[in-house]
Amino acid sequence: VPPVADVGAKTPFAQAEYERRLDGVRSSMERRGIDVMVCTEPANLAYLTGYDAWSWYTPQAVVVMRDGGEPVWIGREQDAACARWCTNLSEDSIVGYPDECITDPERHGMDAIAQLIVARGHARSTIGTEDDGICLTPRGLRHLRDGLPDARLIDADRLVNWVRIVKSEAELEVMRQAGQIAMAGMRTAVDSIAPGVRECDAAAEIYRTLIAGTPEYGGEAPWRPTMPSGPRTTTPHLSWTDSPYEPGTPVNLELGGCRHQYHVGLSRTLHLGPPPDALRTLAEATLQSFGELLARIGPGLRCEEVHQIFRESVQGHGFDKASRCGYSIGIGFPTGVWIERTASLMIGDSTVLERNMTFHVVLGMWAREQGFMFSETVAITDRGNEPLAPFDRELLVVG
Amino acid sequence: VPPVADVGAKTPFAQAEYERRLDGVRSSMERRGIDVMVCTEPANLAYLTGYDAWSWYTPQAVVVMRDGGEPVWIGREQDAACARWCTNLSEDSIVGYPDECITDPERHGMDAIAQLIVARGHARSTIGTEDDGICLTPRGLRHLRDGLPDARLIDADRLVNWVRIVKSEAELEVMRQAGQIAMAGMRTAVDSIAPGVRECDAAAEIYRTLIAGTPEYGGEAPWRPTMPSGPRTTTPHLSWTDSPYEPGTPVNLELGGCRHQYHVGLSRTLHLGPPPDALRTLAEATLQSFGELLARIGPGLRCEEVHQIFRESVQGHGFDKASRCGYSIGIGFPTGVWIERTASLMIGDSTVLERNMTFHVVLGMWAREQGFMFSETVAITDRGNEPLAPFDRELLVVG
């Protein structure tokens, strides 16, 4: 039975699930000789405690001591109230610092985090920090170091991320729900995008679906769907405009369904009216090669082999794909999309696929004037894989 | 005539507006003795060039040279395509680095940024960085420093932010549009929130409105509305659940209308059914004191005086407000809400209010078991102020 939380619980997962995660992090800390891990990446805070408030714009951390005990959430005093609502931490393990740490230019929230580490008896320990996660700033790290003159600070970026890469059954169940929401969002896109409709109005309908979710479970605020149309389809990270869709143009839509901050990514190219032959050909090649990838992706394969399978297949159709064709996916916040920053499906990445890893397979294909976008999220199973959002696998003709 | 961009332009503002902004930044660089400013905060990239792609999770910067010339956008190669679409920069001033800077653990996007600065002849200069903006990481700064061994790097965090504090007429026009969108979102909340409705379904309707915007102009993906209900109203940064609203409970809704990334914040407390007397009393006191603040907030006043006006007034009603009651607002991205990180309406901040500054006046009031949330965004005018989203000023009773 997966350790899902009871109805009315503060966290989406049962306490046993968080303890399993902490054990994994403590094992990694042990191997690296780290006594105290200062986690600042929002996805890592959520992973270890359930904390999911949008408060990362002021300094905050979850501090994990290797020698046991609860992790400690520390952040701005007003956000301690959030931690009380969305984590199971005891009052001793929720620490708020005063607003002066934000407003006084001489002070910093990281001063309070250093003081906490000293107060808990770790002034002389080895402390891991997330030096390339987007929420630890250089000034923040300086304040942490100045407050811990007898400690040894080391860059342990992605330590927690590598623990996140293998999901539990409970996490997979949440991701299946996110997959259902993603498919509902894509269905809404197909139903909403048409010549003459303003792009922002189609985006509004897609958001509405992604947030309403299904009758059984609601959605959450997802990473912004990327949905350029026409000539803007050459760009990867722009979104809608308030112009109406033009007939005879493509839309490359990449969206994520979001449930308990877990995202399932899903992309399709939609075409307003009959697509040109060159796009049909590119789409057909991509879809056939995706079929080959899907038939073979499973445990024991190395990430680079997945890329190679797809690449050789599309080369057989006269196309190529030199860049990575996916990455490990899971918890996402707007600071860092839904990318886990661990394994990539690309040449040179020898990570071996294991059961319960989840990958967003992203096939952005470009050939002369045509671009075709296709992505799906799969979980690795005992013998193969489980697609989490198996939406219609075709070039979608709309309008 | 405000320098708005022509229809079909790549940027929301005309080129003259961006040049004015750059002049302001160069003056500040001159005063601080900075030759090259490396801007990494997403709002600053947008402010200086129009760049608004959601790509901040990989290293990127806008580099401003004090000695003139266009600023340079530099980031991941695939995002250079975004910069071509949403900025007016020439091809020489858009620089992409290869994906190996992301995937190779020995390399970093900041290596490429250091190389660019060397290539443009600034290897021995004084370089300003944004050391407390959320997108520059400690590892990124180390790579930048290692690539510029003969340069002097100094922390110039918020240099651009302080230029942003006074808006142009064109920016105010965009913020008026954002204000209209914020009010439409609040109206939808009043119409959607009712006993038995799932919180996620109300959130879905609010998002739909915020993104569809008005018939004249669309909205954009805003910072996530904060909308806790019932006992969760003690928290500032949590959002909806998928439970239905209960009759007889409050909802504290803080939302932002978003147009060209400019946000206008707006908050109200809604109550499902008749509110308790204690909440009515608190609301009445807050609204009267807000009226006094609004009657007096204008040019020449210091930020701390605004706080004092409100504080003395609510103290006259038997309540208190010791924490800040607002801050400068403008461009917002999900990395840092819509807070400019400059002036705060609070005791100790002696910034003098000037025409065309914009403030989000935030009055979160807590008394015993009751909480009342009220906020509005105002522009400072020649003689007073202009409320940008003057929604019904009352405790909103719904359902």
Interface residues (C-beta under 8 A of the other chain):
Chain A: D52 A53 W54 S55 W56 Y57 Q78 D79 A81 C82 R84 W85 C86 D99 T103 H108 T129 D131 D132 G133 I134 C135 L136 T137 P138 R139 G140 L141 R142 D155 D157 R198 E199 C200 D201 A203 A204 E205 Y207 R208 T209 I211 A212 G213 Y217 G218 G219 E220 A221 W223 R224 T226 R232 T234 T235 P236 H237 L238 S239 W240 T241 D242 S323 R324 P334 T335 G336 V337 I339 S344 M346 G348 D349
Chain B: D52 A53 W54 S55 W56 Y57 Q78 D79 A81 C82 R84 W85 C86 D99 T103 H108 T129 D131 D132 G133 I134 C135 L136 T137 P138 R139 G140 L141 R142 D155 D157 R198 E199 C200 D201 A203 A204 E205 Y207 R208 T209 I211 A212 G213 Y217 G218 G219 E220 A221 W223 R224 T226 R232 T234 T235 P236 H237 L238 S239 W240 T241 D242 S323 R324 P334 T335 G336 V337 I339 S344 M346 G348 D349
